[in-house]
Amino acid sequence: MNASATACAGLGVFFIGMRLVSSHLRELASGSIRKLLAKTLGRPGVASFAGLCAGALTQSTSAVTFIATGLVAAGALTLTVAVAMLAWANAGTAALVLLASLNVHALALYLLGIIGLAFFNGLDQQARFRHAVYALFGLGLLLLGLTLVKQAVAEVRDDYWVRDFIEFTASGAGISLLAGFVLATALQSSSVVAALALPLAAAGLLNLHGMTLLILGACAGSGAAVVLVSSSLEGPARQLAMTQGIIRSLASLLLLPLVLAEGHGYPIGLATAAEAVTLDLPAQVGQVFLYVQLVGIVIAWTLKRPVLSLAAWAAPSGPGDTLSKPAYLYDDAVGDPGTALELVRLEHVRLINALPDYLEDLRDDGERNPNAPPLSLRASASDTVAVQMEDFLTELIRENPEMSTEHIFDARRRIGDLTALQKSLAKFVSELSAIPAVERPAFVRSLVEGLHALLMVVAEACDQKSHDARDLLHELTAERGALVNRVRQELLAGTAGLVHRESLLSSVLLLERVLWILRERSPLPFHQEEKSTGDATSAAAASGVTLG
């Protein structure tokens, strides 16, 4: 009973430690570190090193995969580089198995003692140390959990029911492979499965051949877990997850015949290679796990193109992938401030031209644009592009510290106003879409069509020479304000027959916000600001930017 309690406690402490390590290291990898990765991953060898470190620190191929998919979705990382990064991340996960093969009990106790002092001195409350302290705390718990599991296994290894269960698990290659596959799919980590199975090998309950089969199944299972968890993704992000699953499954399939032959006495498999290096069984298991990951690296290197083609076939790109990527921005442009600001302006115009598409779901079939994407796709894609524009301007300031920031700050303000306009439009459409079309009052169609016409004028006003359109925009927003106020008063008066009054009121308030942003905040591109030619020219000269 004591051994069972120790095993349960060990597993619990181990999983708590894994969660702390993963979550707090992920926080450490955000912000400036993530931007640094995005900037340097394209350089030779950097992706491999970054993947190796990320795999060793997070011990989860799923976590590294989703960090990489975020960079791919943002356009900061290509699929080709991301595949190399993930292949080396798999090798990095071998650190846990190799560490588990050692006697880490003393290390765990010392580490927890040091972290205790850090907590006592309040380092966990300081922003710059907090995540590092908790990550090390998680590592200490993880190692302590491993020692507790080892202790429990050593105590129960002579129990007949334990031996019967382990013998059943190791009774056939298929069962060992299936056990590893199921456990890794559930835990989303092949290294965790191998580390937790190591005490069984150390206690003599599993031999090296059985552990090798378990590892092959676990590697395929962790790849399947990535594919399953990424089912909500699409395009390149989904393709990257599929690539990870394909590479890990291929590694297991290619090695399986050698391992099976080795089980029949042929010295040609992974266990033979590990036995030639060391006689220590836990160390042999760690090496076998590492060898499997290295085979995955070879597959990623030699079969990259066919694997990516297969992933693209299995997860084809959707329209959202194109919409979510900037059409004009590119990294090298930050070296030329004039060109960079002009590209931001063109991207800004592109987003404004897409504003009428927000309303297409509410319009009649005869007037609807058949090529307009659904609201959810349009809103998400436009928000993503706006964020990338902000990041681009930040990089522009960093690369050109001597330039005037007047136009950059103005552009960022207008991008913020455009983002607020996009969110208000999306919410406006969502509120009205909640009301069935047959139950919408007649004035809703007038509001939608009037707003659609107004947004078309906004798009025309982006033309630098279109002074008439900008004057018309100002007049229309002022006139629509009075109309919206009358509609709001009618709704507040409690017009009979309106069942969805709350949604209607909310949509009218949102419409007022849209009109206010268009009239007062001017989310048009920065060179549309009504200044005298002399002011604009002098400001441009100060920043080194040519307007017009």
N, C-alpha and C positions, 0 to 999 in steps of 0.2 A: 504493500500500500504506500509506504514511504517512497519507494522508487517511482511508482506511478505519479504520485504528487510532484516529485522532483522533475520528472519528465514533462508534465503539464506546465509546471512553473518555468522550466527551461524554454519550452516552445513559446510560451507567452512573452517572456522577457526577450527572447530572440526576435520575435515579430515586432514587438514595441521598438526595439533598437533599430530594426530595418526601416520602420516607418519614420522614426526620427531622423535617421541618416538621410533617407531619400528626400523627405520634405524640406529639411533645412539646407541640404546641399542644393536643392533646386532653387531655393530662395537666393542662395549665394551666387548661383549661376545666372540670375536674372539681372536686369538693368545694365550697368556698364560692362560687366563681364560678358553678358550675352552679346552686346554690341561689338565688343572686342573679338569674340569668336566669329561673328558674322563678317567682320572686316578682314580677318586673317585666315579663315578656313580655306580660301581659294589658293593659298600658297602651298608649294610642294611639301609634303610631309606633315604639315600642320594638322590636317584633318585626321590623319592616322593617330598622331600623338594626342589630339583632343579627344578622339573617340576612346583611346586606350585609358586615358585618365578618367573620362566620364563613366565608362563601364566599371572601372575599379572603385570609384567613389559611390556611385548609385547602386551598383549590384543589381541593376534591372535593365534589361535590354528594352523593355517597354518604355521606361522613363526616358532613356536616351533617344529612342525612336521618336517620341513625341516632342522632345526638345528639337530634334532635327527637322521634324515635319513643320514645326512652327517657323523655323528659319527658311525652309523651302517655300512655305505658303507666303512668307513675306518677301520672297524674291532675293533673300540674302544668301542663299545657298543653292547650288545646282544639284540635281538628282545624282549626277555622277560622283561629285565630291561627297555627298551625303551617304552614298552606298559604301564608300571607303571608310568613312567615319564610323558607320554602324558595324562594319566587319571587325574593325579593331576594338570597338566597344565590347563586342562579344568576347574577345580575348581578355579584355580588362576585367570581366566578371570572374575570370579564373583566380583573381587575387583572393576572393573570399574562400574558395575551396583550398587553395594553397595555405592560406592562413589557418583554416580550420584543421589542416593536417598537423599543425604544430601544437605544442602545449601552451595555450594562451591564457591559462587561468591567472597566473601572476600578472601578466600584462593587463588583463581586464580589471583586476583589483587596483593596481597602481593608477590606471586611467580613470577609474571611478573616484579614487581619492583625489586626484588632481582636479577633476571636474567639480567635486564637492567644494574644494577651496575656491574655485572660480565662482560658484554660486554664492558662497559665503561672502565674497568680496563684491558681489553685485554685478559681475561681468555679464550675467545673463540679462540684465536690465539695460545694458548699453547697446544701442542699435548696431554699432559696427562689430561688436563681438558676439551678439546674441545667437545668430545662426551658426557660427563656428562652434560655440560652446555646446549648443544642443546637438549638433552633428556629432561631436566627439562623445557627448553623453550617450547618444544612440549607439555609437561604435562600442563603447564600454559595455552597454547592456547586451548588445549582440554577442560579443565575445563571452560574457558571463553566461548568457543563455546556452551557448554551445558547450561550455564546460559542464553545466548542469545536465544537459542531455547526455553527454558522454558518461557522466557519473551514473545517471539513471540506467543507461543501457548496460553498463558494466555490472550493475547490481541485479538486473533481471535476465541476463543472458542465459542463465541456467534454468529459467522457468520453462516448462514444457510447452505452454501455450504460445510463448514468444518464439521459441524455436520452430514450432509447427507453422506459425504464420510466416516467418521469414523463409522457411523451406518451401512453402507453397509459392511465395512471391518469386523465389529463385528457381522454381521447378522447371521452367521453360523459358526460352528466349522471348517468346511472344508475351508472356506474362510480365517479365521484367521490363520489356520495352513499353508495354501498355501502362504499367505502374508509373514509370518515369514520365510518360506523355501526359497522363491524367494529372499527376501532382504538379508538373510544371505549368500546365494550362491553368490550373486553379490558382497557383501561387504567382504566376507570371514571371517566373525566374528559374532557369535551370541551375544556376549556381546555388540557390537556396536549397533546392532538392538534393544536389550533390553534397552540400555541406552538412545537411541534416542526416543524410544516409551514411556519412563517414563514421560516426560512432558504431554503426552496425558492422562495418568492415573492421574497425579497430578491435571490436569485441569478438571477432571471428565468426559472426553470423552471416556475413556476405563475403564471397571471395572477389578477387579482382575482376574476373570475367563477368560476374553478375553485376558489379558496380559499373563496368563499361557499358553493358546493355542498358542499365538504368540511365546512364548519362546520355546515351544516344537517343533514348526515348524522351528524356527531359529537354534536350536541345530542340528536337522537333516540336515538342509541346510548347516551349516558350515562343517559338516562331508562330505557332497557331494562335497563341494567346494575343500576340501583337496584332495579327490579322483580325481576330474577333473584336478586340477592343477598338480598332480603327474603323469599324463598320460605318460609323457616322461621318467619316471623312470622305472627301472626294478629290479627284484629280491627282496632282503630284504628291500630295500628302498621303493619300490612300495608296498610290503606287509605291511610295517608299516603304510603307508598312508591309505591302505585299512582297516587295523585294526582300525584306528582312525575313519574312516567313519562308520564302522560296529558298534563300541561301542556307538557312538553318536546316530545313528539311533535306535539301540536297546533300549537305555535309553528312547527316545521319545516314541517308540512303547509300551514299558512296562508300562509307566506312563499314556498313553493316555486313556485307559479304566477308570482309577481312576478319571482323570480330567473330562471325559464326564459324569461319574456317579455323580460327584460333581456338575456339571451343572444342574442336575435334582434333586438337593436337598439332596443328600447323603453326609454327612460330612466325607469323607474318602480320600480326595485328598490333593494336595500340598497347595492349598489356605487355607484349614482348618488348616493345621499345621502352616502356616505363621500367620494366624489371632489369633492363640492361644498365639503367642509370642508378637505381637505388633498390635496396631490399626492404625498405620501410613501406608497409602497405598503405597507410594514409598518404604518404608522399607520392606513391605510385598513382593513387586515385587522382590527386591534384594534377599530376602530369598528364594523365589520360584526358582529363577535362580540358586542359590547355591544348592538347594536340587536336582535339575535335574543333576547337575555336580557330586554330591555325589553318585547318583544312577549309573552314568557312572563309578565311581571308584569301586563300588561294582561289577558291571558287569565285569570290567577288572580283578578284583581279583578272582572272582568265575568261570568265563567262559573264562579264558585266553587261555587255550589249544584249545577248539573248535573254538574260534575266530581266533586264529593264523592258525589253520588248514584250515579254510575257506578262510582266506587271502592268504595262500600259494596255495590253489587250484585256486583262482581267479587270482593270479599273480605269476605263477611258476618261479623259478629261471632259469636264462639263462646262457649260457656259459661264459658270461662276468663276472658273479659274482665269479666264480672259478678263472678265469684268473687274476682278480683284487686283489686277496687276496694273501699275502705271503704264501708260502708253508712251510717255515722253521722258520720264526720269531715268537716268543711268548714273552709276557711281562716279565715273570719270569726270562728269560735268561739274562737280564741285570745285574743280581747279580753276574754272572760269566763272566768276560771279555773274557777269552779264548773261552768259548763256544759261547758267543755272536758274536765275530768276525768270528768264523767258520760258524755260521748260516748266517751271512751277506754274506760271501763268497759263500755259497751254493745258496743263493738267487740270487746273482750276476751271477753265472754260469747259473742258470735257465733262466735269462733274455737274456744272450748271446746266449744260445741254441735256443731261440725263434727268433733271428734275421733273419734267412732265411725265416721265415714265412711272413715277411714283403713283400717279392717279389712274393708270390704265385699268387696274382691277375694278374700279368703280364706274367706269364709263360703259356706255351701251356698246353692244357687239359691233354695230355698224361704224362706230367712231373710234374704236379701239385700235391701237397700233399692234399688229399681229407679231411683230418682232420684239416687243417690250418684254423683259424678263419679269417673273413674279416679284411681288413687293419684297418678300423676305430676302430673295437673292439680290435684288437691286440695292436695298438698304444696307445689307451686310457688305456687299462689294464696295459701295461708295464710302462707307465708314472706314474700310480697310485702306483704300487709296488715300483718304484724307490723313490717316495716321502716318502712312509712308511719306506723304508730302511734308508733314511736320518733322519727321526724322531726317529727311533730306535737307531741310532748312537748318536744322541743328548741326548737321555735318558740314554744311556750307559755312556757318559761323566758325566752327572749329578749324576748318582748313584755311580760312581767310581772316585771321584775327585783326588785320589792319583795316578791313573794309568797314564802311559805315553800316550800321544795323537798322537804319530808319526804314528802308523798304522791306527788310526781312521781318521786322516786328509788325509792320503793317500787313504784310502777306500772311503772317501767322494769325493775326487778329481776324482777318477776313476768312481764313480757313476755319477758324473756330466758329465764326458766325455761320459759315456754310454748313458746318457739321450740325449746329443747333437747328438750322433750317431743315436739313435732311431728317433729323430725328423727329421734329415736329410734324413734318409731312407724313412720315411713316406712321406715327401715332394717330394722326388725323384719319388716314386711310384705314388703319386697324379698327378704330372706334366705329366708323361707318360700315365697315365690312361685317361687323358683328350683328348688324341689323339686316334681316333678309330683304332682298331687293324689292319685293312686293309690299313690304311694310314701311319703306322709306317715304317720308313726306315729299311732295312734289318739289319743294324748294331745294332739296338735297342735290338733285340733278343740276339745278341752276348754279348752286354753289360750286359743285365739282367742275362743271364746264367753264364757269367764270375763272376759277383758280387755274385750270389748265391753260386757258388763254393768257392769263397773267404770267404764268411760268414760261410760256412761249415768248412773251415780250422780254422777260428776264434774260432768256437765252440770246435774243437779238441784241439786247443792251450790252452784251459782252464785246461786241464789235467796237473797237476804239473810235471809229468815225460815226457811230450810230447815236448821235446826240438826241435825235427825235425819239428814239426808243427809250432812252433814259428819262426824258421829260414825260413821255407817256406812262412809263412805269410809276413815276412819282404821283401823277394824277390818278392813275387807276388804284393804287394802294390807298390813297386818301378817300376815294369814292367808295371803295369796297368796305372800308372801315365803317361807314355809316350804314351800309346795307347789313353787314354782320351784326351791328348793334341792334337793328330792328328785329332781326331773326332771333337774337338772344332774348330780347324783351318779350317777344311772342311766346317763346318756349317757357320762360320764367312765369308768364301769366297763366300757364297750365292749359294749353290748347287741348281740347278734347280729342281722344282717339290716338294720341301719341303714346305708344307703349314703351318705347325705348328712349324715354326722355333723357336719362342720365348719359347715355352714349352720345345723343345728339348735342346735349349741352357741352359735354367734354370736347366733341369735335369742333363745335363753334368757337370755344375758347382757344383751341389749338389753331384754328384758322386765323383768329385775331393775332395770335403770336407770330404766325407766318407773315402776315401783312406788316406787323410791326418790325420784324427783322428786315424785310425787304425795303421798308420805307426809311427806317432810322439807322440801321446798322450797315447797310450797303455791303453785302457779301460778294459783290462783283470783284473780279481780279484787280490787283493793286493799281494798275495804271489807269483804271477808269475813274479814279478820284478826281473830282472837279477842282483842279488847281489851275492857276495861270501857267502859261507855257514857260515863263521864266522860272517860277518856283519848281516846276517839274524838272526842268533842265538842270538847275543848280543842284537839286537833290540827287539827280542821277549822276552828275559829275562827282559829287562828294563820295558816292559809293562805287564809282567806276562802272555804272550800269547805263546802258543806252536804252531809253524808252522809245516806244513807237516803232 
